[in-house]
Amino acid sequence: MNYNLHDDPWLPVLYRTGRFDRIGLIDAFKHAHDIRQVAASNPMDRIAILRLLLVLLYWCKGNPTKNAQNQMHESLPERWFATLKKNRNAFYLFGNEKRFFQYGHLDRKNLLSANSLIHEIPTGTNINHFRHSLDFDHGICPACCALGLIRLPLFTTQGGSGKAPGINFKPPIYIIPVGATLLETLRLSWVNRKNLGAPMWERSNLQIPIKGDITFLEGLTAMPRRVWLDNPDLDGTCMGCGRYAALVRRCNFAGIPKRKYPLKWIDPNVIYFTENNVIRLLRTENISSPGSLITDRPWSRMMEHILGSTYIDDQPIEVRFLIVGFSSDQTKYIDVWERYVVFPSGLNNEDKAETINRWSASVSVIPWKIKHPNRKPSIAERSLVRTIRPHIESVVSSDLSALLKWDENTWREATCQYGELMLSVSQSLHPGYATSSISRRKHTAHVLPDMKSKTAKNLDTDIEEELHDE
């Protein structure tokens, strides 16, 4: 079956007119000024597609010119992509010759379900899914195979013995600026990079060299799995997108011999920070691990590190960012989430980070405010506050753009999110009609985060350490 990402319709887009369509890579660049956004339903696919398009832009054109920032709305000339057209054979999904992001051959002894490419489709004995599928009976269409392949460099986790994670190891939080059109989105990320190199599809085995530094395009396209797709067979309903098409039901999905990657790889869409003199990647907390809900403040920690980085400072204008987090426990995929956040120009990052820290600290001391006098908060008091906190933090973090502008009304609304639920907490902690119960209920129901007072940050830390110990 001839299926080529160069011109076959696989890439989902939404035009500025509201029309949805699937297009090939050439049309994505040709009509980038008319495309509002990549219209994949899963945020992993949106990040993966934007990264692939960015790789192709560097590969074909190289670094931008000095006045590129003044050409934000100018279309991308077709002549820039002569390299893409010349190398059309590198983007076939099937056939006996070179395949896109695949190498080797089909080993019938080690076949796996093609659904292994899509994280949200269960395979093997994985039961933690709402939707169920049968290996080798159900399958995915070629377009979803393409999406699964381009996800691998970004979201591959430790897959058991012999299956190492991707170049960023445990998938980090990815952040990428987005504009009003696909053209603006690409131009915002298209900045000068040193040591561009070439993408991995120019290599025969897609493996990163053991010695030497990783070049920019090698790192963005490094494949942590050796994949070879079986040919599509009978038509059916795709488990990925639901379209009726010829389905791929089997593939090889093998690990690559574990090797120590060179240490100088810096991902352009990842926030790095220093902790105990060690450079770390910003990652999503595993919300299913024991004790993870004790603090449940991943968004505030995330914003603290983002505001403390140079990533936001590099943007000369007000820019909207797509932030995608992926949580996993090795081969178990727990959660994927996204946030669109507008960082205002002229942002005083230190003040904003202090405000967010103040929110986290004021929320952490709520159990101490509702406790009985002359004793520490009880287990019931702490547990009930921890129970309502995840929901409230999710609601509050959904409007990060407004919070970053430090609008007092917005923060007042954020504190009021605790009001109704604290009423329920008070009724659970102090039932009955005794005078003391009624008094404690009134007191507990009116305890809210206090954003006006600067709660000491070390108090917040001490409280969290004490809760963790218990």
GUSEPA-457544 format. One record per residue: residue in one letter; x, y, z of N, C-alpha, C in turn. Coordinates in pm, whole numbers, plus 50000, padded with zeros to 5 digits. Example, Ala and Ser with C-alpha at 12.3 -4.5 7.8 and 13.67 -1.06 7.14 Angstrom:
<rs>
A513194943150780512304955050780513204967050780/S512854977550708513674989450714512905000350787/
</rs>
This chain:
<rs>
M500854988150000500005000050000500885012350000/N500715021449903501455033949901500765044049992/Y501455047850099500925058050189502095066850228/N502065079350187503185088250205502745100750282/L503435103750392503085115350472503325128450398/H504075127650292504375139350209503105145750155/D502175137550103500985143250040499685135950071/D499725124250138498475117550176497845124650295/P496505124650306495815132050412495865124650547/W496715129150637496845122850769496905133050882/L497315145150851497545155250954496265163150978/P495635162351097494355169151121494565184051149/V493845192551077493965207051096492585213551097/L492535225151159491335233351162491675246651095/Y490955249750987491205262250914490575274050987/R490995285750951490465297951013488975299750983/T488495293450877487075294150842486225284750926/G486875276051006486145266251085486065252651020/R486645251150902486605238250830487695228950882/F487315216450909488285206250950488705198150828/D489975194150825490445185950714491695178450758/R492045168450681493315161350698494155163950574/I495415167550593496275171350482497645164850498/G498465166050394499845161250398500795172150443/L502075168550453503075177950503503255189950412/I503265187650281503455198750186502345209050201/D501095204350209499965213650222499975220750356/A500535214350460500595220850591501445233450585/F502555232850513503395244850499502795254650398/K502225249250293501655257750188500505266350240/H499665260450328498475267450377498595271250524/A499825272150576500015274850719499375287950761/H499325297850672498715310750707497195309950716/D496585299750654495135298050658494685288050764/I495625280950826495305270650925495345276851064/R494275275251135494215280851271495075272751366/Q494935259451363495695251251457495675236651413/V496605229051468496555214551456495365209651537/A494505201551476493225198151537493185183851588/A494295178551636494285165251696493585165851830/S492855155251864492085155251988492965152952110/N494105146552093494995143552204496135153752207/P496395160152323497465170152329498845164552295/M499065151652315500345145652276500555147052125/D499485145052048499595146051903499855160451859/R499255170051928499455183951890500905188151907/I501505184352020502915187352042503785179951942/A503485167251918504315159051828504265164451685/I503085168451637502965173651501503705186851488/L503535195851584504235208651578505745206751579/R506225197251657507675194551660508145188951526/L507365180051466507745174651336507805185651230/L506815194351228506805205251131507985214651154/L508325216951279509465225451310510775218951264/V510905205951283512085198651235512215200151083/L511095198451013511125199550866511495213650823/L511055223650895511395237550861512895239950875/Y513485235150984514935236451002515695228350898/W515195216250872515875207250778515905213150638/C514825219350598514725224650462515335238650447/K515165247050547515575261050533516755264650621/G516985257450730518045261150823517555271550922/N518485278650983518145289051079517485300951010/P516625308251081515975319851021516945331351000/T516545340950919517355352850897517205362351015/K518005372751017518015382151130516685389351147/N516005392051037514755399751045513525390651046/A513695377951085512575368451081511455372551175/Q511785378851289510745382751384509825393451328/N510295400751227509475411051163508645405551048/Q508775392351023508055385950912507065375550965/M506505378351082505655368551151504465364151067/H503955372950982502745369750907503015366650760/E504265365750721504605362650582504565347650559/S503965343450450503845329150418505215322950397/L505255309750410506495302350389506605298750241/P507575304050167507685301550023507855286549993/E507225281949887507305267749850508735263649816/R509535272949765510905269349727511755265349848/W511345269549968512095265650087512075250550109/F511035243850060510835229850093511215220449979/A512175224849900512705216349792513315203549849/T513955204649965514565192750028513495182550065/L512365187250115511275178150150510735171050027/K510555178449919510045172349796511055162649736/K512315166149746513375157649690513475144349765/N513185144549895513315132549979511965126250008/R511065126749913509735121149932509765106549972/N510725098949924510795084549952511045081650100/A511505091450176511785089150318510525089450403/F509365092450342508145094350421507055084150387/Y507435072850329506505061850310506295054350441/L505065050250467504785042150586504935027250560/F504765023050434504785008850401505705006650281/G505934993850249506794990350137508064983750185/N508824978550091510044971150123511274980050130/E511154992550089512305001550090512305009650221/K512895021250217513005029750334511625034250381/R511415033850513510135037850571510345049050671/F509305057150690509365068150784509395062950928/F510435066751002510615063351143510545048351169/Q510945040151072510955025651089512265020251032/Y512725009051089513855002051028513834987551074/G514494979250998514514964951025513624957650926/H512914947950973511964940550890510914934450982/L509874928850926508784923251004509174909251054/D509364907951185509704895251247508414888951298/R507914878951229506624872851263506634866051400/K507824863151454507884856451584507644866151700/N507824878851675507714888651783506704899551751/L505594895751693504584905551657503824910451780/L503524923251780502674929251881501504936051813/S500524939851891499394947151834499854960851789/A499364965351673499674978751625499134989451720/N498174985651804497644995051903498704999452004/S499854992452006500944996352096501445010352067/L501195015351948501655028651911500835039751977/I499605036752017498705047052071498525044752220/H498945054252301498965052652446497595049552505/E496555056252453495245055252516494465042852475/I495005034452385494345021952347494985010552425/P494225002652500494814992152582495334980552497/T496424974652542496984962652479497384952852588/G497564940452550498014930352644497044928852761/T497574929752883496764928053004496424941253071/N496654952353002496374965453060494864967653068/I494364969653189492914970853208492504984953248/N493454993953269493115007353320492655016553210/H491645012453136491095020453029489575019053029/F488925029652987487465029052975487075021052851/R487875022252745487585015352620488475002952608/H487924992052557488664979552548488914975852402/S489994968552379490314963952244490934950152252/L490874942952141491444929552132492664929952041/D493814925352093495034925052014494814916751886/F495284922251776495274915951644493894915451578/D492824917251656491494918251596491174932751561/H491414941651656491234955751631492554961851584/G492464973251517493674979551465493494994351447/I494495000751387494465015151365494765018051218/C494245029351171494435033251032495835038751009/P496295039850885497635045350858497855059150917/A496835067850915496995081250971497315080651120/C496645071851194496915070451337498265063751360/C498685054951269500035049251277501075060351270/A500855069851179501795081051165501845089251294/L500685091851354500665099351479501365091751591/G501155078551595501825070551696503345070651680/L503825070451557505275070651533505895083751576/I505245095051545505875107951578505735111151728/R504875103951799504815105351945506045099452013/L506635089151953507655081252021508845089452072/P509415098951994510555106452048510225114552173/L508965118252192508595126852304508035119352424/F507255108752401506465102952509506725088152533/T507895083152497508215069152523508735067552665/T508125058552739508515056052877509345043252886/Q509825040253006510495027553028509505016353001/G509835007252911508894996952869509244983052915/G509944981953028510364968753074511774965753030/S512194953353051513564949253018513834950852868/G514904957952836515294959652696514584970752624/K513684977952692512964988952628513185001752710/A514245008752675514615020852748513695032352709/P513605042752791512775054352757513425062752648/G512755073552610513275082352507514435090752555/I514845100052470516045107852498515875116852620/N514625120652652514375128652771514055119952892/F514285106752877513995097152982512515097953021/K512195098753148510785099853183510225112453118/P509115111253041508625122852965508425135153053/P509005146453014508855158753091507595166453050/I507425178153108506375187353065506905195052945/Y506135195252837506535202452717505775215652708/I506465225952661505865239152648506275244952513/I505305250452441505585255752308504695267952283/P505245278852230504425290652201503515288152082/V502295293252088501355291551978500795305251940/G500615307151810500065319651758498635318051712/A498155328151642496775327951593496615318651475/T497715315251408497705305951295498865296251309/L498835285651229499955276251228501235283251183/L501115292651090502275300251044502925307651161/E502145314751242502695322051355503295312451457/T502645301051478503165291351574504545286351533/L504725283251405506025278651358507075289551367/R506715301551332507685312551334508105316251477/L507205314651573507545317651712508625308251766/S508625295751721509625286051768510845285251677/W510765291451562511855290851464512885301651498/V513865297951580514905307151624516265300851593/N517295308751604518635303851571519075293051669/R519565281951613520065270751692521465267151644/K522305263351739523655259151704523655244251670/N524585240451581524795226351550523495219251512/L522885223651403521585218051362521675203251330/G522665199151253522755185051215521655181051118/A521305168351119520285163051029519335154051106/P518065152951065517105144151134517495129551120/M516955121251210517375107351216516915099251096/W515915104051019515485096050905516535095950793/E517585103950807518685103150711519655091750747/R519495085850866520325074550906519635061450869/S520415050950862519855038050822519155030850936/N519595033251062519005025751174518355034651279/L518295047551257517615057151345518215057551485/Q519425052551506520015052351639520965064151658/I520925069851777521795081051812523225075851827/P524215082851774525605078451792526005078651939/I526825068951977527225067752118528155079052157/K529075082652068530075092752101529675106252042/G530165116852107529915130152056528615136052104/D528435148852078527215155752117526065152352023/I524865153352074523675151351992523355164451923/T523215164151793522845176351722521365179451746/F520985191651713519625196451743518565187651677/L518685185051547517675177351476517735162451509/E518925157551545519005143651591518215141751720/G518365150951813517665149751940516155150351926/L515675158751833514225160151816513605147951748/T514395140051679513855128651603514435115251649/A515045114951767515645102551817514565092251848/M514655080451788513645070051806514075059951912/P513275058252019513625048752125513075034652102/R512365032451991511835019351959512125015751814/R512325002951791512534997951655511184992451607/V510555000051518509194997051475509194992751328/W508354983051297508084979351158506614975251149/L505854982751070504414980451059504094969250962/D503114961050995502564951650899501714959550800/N501494953850684500674960750584499214961350627/P498494971750590497054972450620496324960950553/D495264955850619494494945150557493024949150550/L492114941250601490684943650584490254956950646/D489264963150583488734975550635488014973150768/G488024983250851487344982550979487344996251044/T486814996951166486755009451239488045011451317/C488725022351291490005025351357489775027651506/M490595021151590490495022951734490995036551778/G491745043551691492285056451727491335067951696/C490905068851570490095080351528488655076751494/G488335063751483486965059651455486595059351308/R487535062751219487225062551075487205048151024/Y486455046050918486395032950854487455032650744/A488455024050760489595023950666490295010450676/A491245008250585492104996450595492954997750721/L493004987350803493634988250934494954980650941/V495884986351018497124979551053496894972951188/R497054959751191496734952351314497964946951386/R499104946351318500314940451378501524949051346/C502504947951433503764955051409504844948951497/N506084951651464507184949351557507374962151636/F507564960551767507694972251856508764968751958/A509994968251911511104963151992511904974552053/G512614971252162513514980852223514804982152144/I515524992652173516844994852114517864992052223/P518964985052192519964981952295520284994252380/K520194992352511520355003752603521765009352591/R521835022352579523115029152569523055042152647/K524215046852686524275059352761524315070952665/Y523265079052667523205090452579524245100952620/P524775108352525525605119952562524805129552649/L525465136452739524785144152842524465158352801/K524885162852685524745176952651523505179852566/W522515171152570521295173652495520375182652575/I519965193852514519025203252575517815204152484/D516655199752534515435200052455514885214252450/P514515219252332514055233152322512685235752381/N511905225352410510545226952460510365221552601/V511455221052676511425215852813512015226452906/I511425227953025511925237053126512935229653214/Y514145235053224515175229553311515325238353434/F515635232053547515875239653669516945232453751/T517525239653843518605234153926518075231354066/E518285219254112517865215154246518995207454311/N519475212454423520615206354492521815205054399/N522035215654321523165216454227523075206054116/V521895200654092521685191053985520665196853887/I520975196553758520045201453656518975190953632/R517715194953646516595185753631515615190853527/L514785181553475513735184953382512425186253458/L511605195753420510305197553483509375186453436/R508865178653531508015167253499506705167953575/T505735160553525504445159353592504535149253705/E503975152653818503965143353929503025131653901/N503395120053950502555108153935501445108754040/I500245112453996499155114654090498625101754150/S499065090054100498575077354154499525071454257/S500695077654279501655072154373501215075054517/P501615066554613501205068654753501685082154805/G500785089454869501145102254928501155113954833/S500845111654705500955122454607499915133354630/L498795129954693497745139954714497935147854843/I499045145654912499285152955035499395167855006/T500145171454903500275185654867499445188954744/D499475180354644498695181954522498795196254467/R500005200754443500185214154389501125213754268/P500925204054177501845203454062501805215853977/W500625222253962500555233853874501335245653932/S501285247254064502005258454124503515256254117/R503955243954137505385240954123505805242653978/M504955238353887505255240053746505435254753711/M504495263253754504565277353723505755283953790/E506095279353908507265284853977508525282853894/H508685270853838509875268053757509825275053621/I508635275753561508515282453432508825297253446/L508275303553548508525317753570509975320453608/G510625310553665512035312153701512995308953590/S512495305053474513355301653361513525313553267/T514415311953170514605322253068513675320252950/Y512875309552954512015306352840511005317452816/I510395322252923509385332652910510045346152881/D511225348552939511905361352918512305363452773/D512485352552698512915353652559511815358752467/Q510565359052513509455363152428509235378352439/P509395385652328509295400252334507865405452342/I506885397152312505485401552311504655391952394/E503395395652415502475386752486502205374352402/V502505362852456502435350352379501635340152459/R500835332552385500075321452445500905308652430/F500985300952537501785288652537500875276652557/L501185265952484500565252852506501495244952596/I500975240552711501765232752806501125219052817/V501895208552794501385194852794502195186552893/G501485180252987502125171553085501675157253068/F502585148053093502315133753074502785126453199/S501885119453264502215112253386502155097253361/S503175090253408503215075753386503935069153502/D503715056253513504465047853606505085036953521/Q506215040353457506865031753360505895028253247/T505475015753237504625011753124503155015353144/K502775020053264501385023853288501225038753263/Y500295042253176500065056153142498925061253229/I499225071153311498265075553412497395086953360/D498045097053301497295109153271498045117553170/V497305124653086497885135153002496965147153011/W497545159053025496745171053041497385182452961/E496605192952941497115204552869496605217252934/R497355227852918496935241152961497395251152855/Y496505260452820496895271852739497055283752834/V498235289652837498515300552930499075312352852/V498515324152877499025336452818499945343252918/F501205345152880502155352152964502225366652917/P501735376052997501735389952954503155395152930/S503305404352836504605410552814504955419452932/G506235420952956506675428953070506355422353203/L506295409153204505925401753323507035402353428/N506685406353549507635406053660507585392053720/N508485383453673508405369453707508565366753856/E509435374353922509655371954064508395374754145/D507705385754112506475389054184505395378554160/K505275373754034504245363854003504535350554073/A505815346754074506185334354142505905335354291/E506165347154349505885349154491504385348154519/T503565353454429502115352654446501635338154445/I502155330354350501755316254342502245308554464/N503445311654511503945305254632503065308754753/R502595321154755501735325454864500425317754863/W499885315154743498665307154732498895293154787/S499975286854748500255273254793500425272754944/A501125282754997501355283055142500055285355218/S499215294655169497975297755239496995286155236/V497045278055129496185266255122496685255355216/S498015254155225498585243555308498285245455456/V498065257855500497835260155643496355259555680/I495465256655585494035255855618493755245755729/P494375233655729494095224455842494465230455976/W495485239155980495875245356106494875256156148/K494135261656054493165272056085491825266256132/I491535253756092490245247956130490365238656250/K491585236656300491785227256411491225232956541/H491025224256637490685228556772491895235556834/P491655245056921492785251856986493645242257067/N494915245557076495875238557162496155224157118/R495975221156991496405207956941496645208756791/K497345198856741497595198156598496345193656525/P496275196256395495115191456317495015176256325/S493795171556335493575157056340493725151056201/I493815137856198493895130956070492665133655985/A491495134256048490255136855975490275150755913/E490745160655989490785174355937491735175355818/R492895169355830493855169755718493335162155597/S492735150655624492265142155513491165148955433/L490215155355502489105161755432489585173555348/V490525181355400491065192555321491835187255200/R492585176455220493315170455108492355164855004/T491195160255047490225154454954489645164854860/I489375176754909488755186954824489805194754744/R491065194154787492085202654724492325199354577/P492415186454536492675183654394491665190054300/H490385189354336489355195354251489525210454244/I489745216754358489865231354359491095235854283/E492225228954301493445232654229493245231254078/S492485221254037492215219553894491395231253840/V490395235453915489555246753873490375259553867/V491165261953970491955274253978492995274853867/S493685263753843494765263653744494245264753601/S492945262753580492385263853444492345278353396/D492585287953487492565302053449493875308753486/L494985302053452496295307253490496605320653426/S496125322953304496405335453235495915347453315/A494705346253370494155357353450494905358653582/L495285347453642496005348053769497355354753754/L498035352453641499355358253621499305373453607/K498155378853571498025393353559497795399953695/W497705391753799497515396453937496335405853946/D495205400653905493965407853921493335403554052/E493075413054141492585409654274491255402254270/N490405405954176489105399254165489285384554128/T490255381754039490505367953997490975359554114/W491915364854193492385357354308491305356054414/R490435366254425489325365154520488385353854479/E488145352754348487315341754298487985328254324/A489315328054314490035315554339489865311154485/T489975320554577489795316954718488365312754748/C487405318654676486005315154698485675300954653/Q486555294854572486325280954531486295271654652/Y486955275954760486965267754881485685269254962/G484915280154938483775283355023482765272255035/E482195267954924481135257954928481625244554980/L482855240654938483365227754982483785227955128/M484245239455176484575240355319483315239055405/L482165243155352480895240955422480645226155440/S480905218255336480735203655345481735197755444/V482975202955442483985198155537483535200855680/S482995212855704482555216255840481445207155888/Q480515203555799479405194755837479875180655867/S480925176355796481465162955821482265162355951/L483005173055981483855173056100483065175456228/H481995183356218481285187456340479775185356326/P479305173056321477865170456311477175173256445/G475865173556442475095175256564474615189656584/Y473855191656695473235204656720473705211056850/A474765205756907475305211857028475885225456995/T475915234057095476425247557073477855247357022/S478675238557078480075237757035480185233156890/S479345223656850479375218756711478975229756613/I477925237056648477475247856559478555258556547/S479185261756659480235271856658481425267556573/R481845254856587482975249856508482615249056361/R481365245556330480945245056189481055258956126/K480565269156198480625282756143482065287056121/H482925283856218484335287556204484985280556085/T484785267356073485415259555967484905263755830/A483605266455817483015269755687483555282855631/H484055291655718484505304755673486035305655659/V486725294455672488185294455654488495293555505/L489175303755453489575304255312491065307755304/P491695305055190493095309355172493195324555186/D494225329155256494415343355279495535348355189/M495165354555076496155359554981496695373255019/K496145379355121496605392655159497835391955248/S497905381555330499065380155418500125371555353/K501375375155374502485367755316502855356255411/T502265344755387502565333155469504005328755445/A504705326055551506115322455538506265309755457/K507205310055363507395298555276507945286655353/N508805289255456509355277955531508285270955614/L507205278455653506085272055722505395262155631/D505205266155505504605257255405505425244555392/T506745245855386507625234255370507565225255492/D507575231155612507525223255735506225215155744/I505125221455705503835214655710503825202855615/E504325204955493504325193955395505195182455443/E506365185555501507255174955550506585167155663/E505885173955751505205167355861504085158355810/L503305163455711502235155255654502795143155584/H503915144755516504515133655442505005122855540/D505595127155653506075117555752504935109155810/E503785115555828502655108255887501965099355786/
</rs>
